[in-house]
């Protein structure tokens, strides 16, 4: 089925198709890390738009690992806190379904054209809401209350450092005691990203790629790095020969997931 809304995606927004395909491919493996039937369904529905979407095996594995890590950490956080989840730059993320549609308020935020596509393909409910806004137009924060769990998956690397800093510190000021699960890439990864065919085809570029994530604590506003997970440390049997690169600090730190505490007291 041809989908006109999908045709209107911008360069950065179009990268939402990469993780969708990767999750569907992972779901079809015998040694899969998770099951995502919604991703498979969406890939069938968007087949014409996916003809030239080929993430590559390493990218697919990295996305599968970040998906598993985030699913696990979000589920654990909700077990402990049962709080609102705000997914920044949600794309066509189907985590709400993978986690069994938890009984919390769950908000998917993305640009208007992406939200239009989500609404068409995935729908909306009073508990699972959609917000159409740039993540950098902070007016959307007026729709949020409490100390949520924020997720930034495949998002922050496309923003300028000043914008990431403004976003994170504003979240800390507006929602003290909240947490942010954020995917970050390293400067070394950015340097070799030009070798990624899918990135060249999309026209998108990586911009913010921090060196030491502990440096984020220098931003103040109660920002603290609680924990991080390096992708190359996960499921070494799946990485094959690539796992030997773990002995190189720059390679091991190429892609990771951070848990940041934003303002307020430590939990």
N, C-alpha and C positions, 0 to 999 in steps of 0.2 A: 504494500500500500504506500503510495506516495504521500508524503507529509509536508505540506507547504510551510508549516510553522518551523519544522526542522531546517528547511532550506534557508530561513532568515537568520540563523545563528551567526553571531560575529566570530572573529578568529578565536578569541579566548573562550567564548561560550561553546564553540564547536568542539573544544577539547573534552567536553562532557561525554562525547561518544566513545572516546578511548577507554575510560574505565568501565563504561557499560559493556562494551565488547569483551574486555578483559574479564569481567565478572561472569559473563555468560560462558566464556571459554573455560574458566576455572570450574564452573558448576558442572561441566560435562566430563571432567577428568575423573578417572577412577580413584585417584589419590587427592581429590579436591579438599581444600581447606574449609569450604562452606558450600552451601547450596543457595542459589539465587534464582528461583523460577521466574520471578518478575523480570530479571535481566534477560533471560532467554526469551520471554514473551515479547519484550520491547524490541529486542534485536530482530525478531521475526516481523514485527509491525513496521520497523524502520529500515527494512532490508535495502531499499534503493539508496538511502543516504549512507549506508555502511559499506558500499562496494569498495571504496578506497580506504577504509579504516582498517589498518593493520598495525597494531601496537608493537608487535615483535615479542619474542618469548621472554626476554629479560624484563621488559616493561610490564608485560602481563603478570609475571611472577611478583614484581614489586607491588603492583596494584592489588594482587591477591593477598599479599602479606599485610599491606596496610589495611585492607578491608577486614581481615581476620583480627588484627590488633585492635582496630577501632571498635568492631563489633563486641569484642571481649571486654574492652575497657569501658565502653558505654554501658553495657549490661551490668558490669560490676558497680559502676557509679550509681546507676538507677536502683540497684539492690540496696545500696547504702543510703541514698538520699531521696530517691523518688522525686526528682525535680524536673523542671522544664528543660527540654533539649532544644537548642537553636542551631540549626545546620547552616553555616555560612557558605554561600556559593554552592548550593545543594546540587545543582545540575539534575541528573536523573537518578540520584541516590535512592536506593530502596532499603536502607537500613531499618527503617521503621517496620517494614514487613518482615525482614529477616529476623528481627528480634521479637517477633510475635505480636506486634502492635501493642507495646507496653501502655499501661494505663496512666500516662502522663501527657501533659501538653507538649506537642512536638511541632516545631515550626521550621519550615524549609524556606530559606531566603535566597533569592537570586535575582538577576536582571529581569526586567519585564518580559522580554522575548522568551527567556528560558522558563519563567513561571507560566507563561501562556502554553508552552509545550507540555510542561508538567501537568497543568490542569487538564489538558486535552488527553494525555496518555494515562495519567495516574489518579486524577481526581483529587478531592479535598473533603475533609470532614471537620466538624467543630473541634475535635481534639487534635487532628493532624492538619495544620493550617499552612497556607502558602502566603508569603510576603514578597511582593514585587518591588525591588529596590536595589540600587548599587549598595554594596556593603559599606562604601565610603560616604554615603548619604545618611548621616547618623539619625535622621528623623525616624528611621525604622525602630530605633531603640525605644521610642515612646510606646510601642506595642508590647514591650517585654517587661516583666516584673520579677522580683525576687532575685535569686542568685543562681542563674541557670548553668547548665553545662553547654558551652559553646564548642562547636566542631568546625575546624577549617581544614578540609581535606582537598588537596589539589587546588589550592586557592592562593595562599600568601606569596608563593614564588612568582606569581604574575603581577604583583604589586610593587611599587617603589618602596624603598625602606622607610621613607618619611611617612608614607601612608600606612604601612604596617604598624609603625610605632604609634601613630595617632589612633589607629583602630584599637590596638591592644590597651593602651593607657586609658582611652576613653571607656572601654569596657570595664577596666579596673575601677575607674571613678564612679561609673554609673551602676555597676553591679558588684559591689565588694563582697568577697566570699565566693564568687563564681570561679569556674575553671574553664580552661581552654585546651582542648586536644588539637594540636596543630602539627601538620606535616611540614617539614622543612627540608630543603635540599642544600648541599654544600657548594661553595665556590668552585670546587673541582668538578662537581657534577654540571654546574652551569657552563664551565669551559668546554666540556665535551658534548653538551646538549645539541650542538649543531649537527652531530652525527645521527641524531634521532630523526628518521624520515617523517614520522607522524607529526613531529613538532614543526619541521620545515613546511610541510604541506598545509598545516593549520595557519601559519603566519604568526602564531603567538611566540612570545619570547619570555624566558625566565629573567626576572629582575632582582628580587630580594632573595639572596642565598647567604645566610649568616655563616660565619666561621664557627665560633664557639657559642652554642646556645645560651651558656651562662651569661654571656654579654647582655642578654635581654634584661637581666636583673638590674643593669645600670640605668634602664629607663625609669626606674622608680615606680611610684604609684602602687607599691605592694606587689609588683610582678615577681613571682618566684618560680624557678624551675623545680618541680617536684620529682620528675622522673623522665627518662627518655628511653626509647627503644630503637636500636639500629636494625634496619631491614636485613642486612647481611648476616646478622646473628640469628635470624629466625629460619627454621627449617633448612639447615645446611644441605640436607640430602637433595633438596630441590634445586639448589643453585648450581650443582655440577662443578665444573672447573672454576667457575666464577668465585666459589667460596674460598679459594686460595688467596684471593685479594684481601681477605680480612686481616692479613698480617700488615697491610699498608693502612696506616691511620686515615689517610685522606679517602681511600676507597671505602673503608668500613663506615666512615661517617657520611658517605655520599647522600643517603636518604634516611631519614629517621622521623619518629613520631615523638612529640613533646607533650607532657602534661604540665601546663602552667597554672599556678594559682594567681588569681587576679584580686589584689586588695584584700582587706578583711583579715580575720584571724586564720591561722593554720587549722585545718580540720584535724 
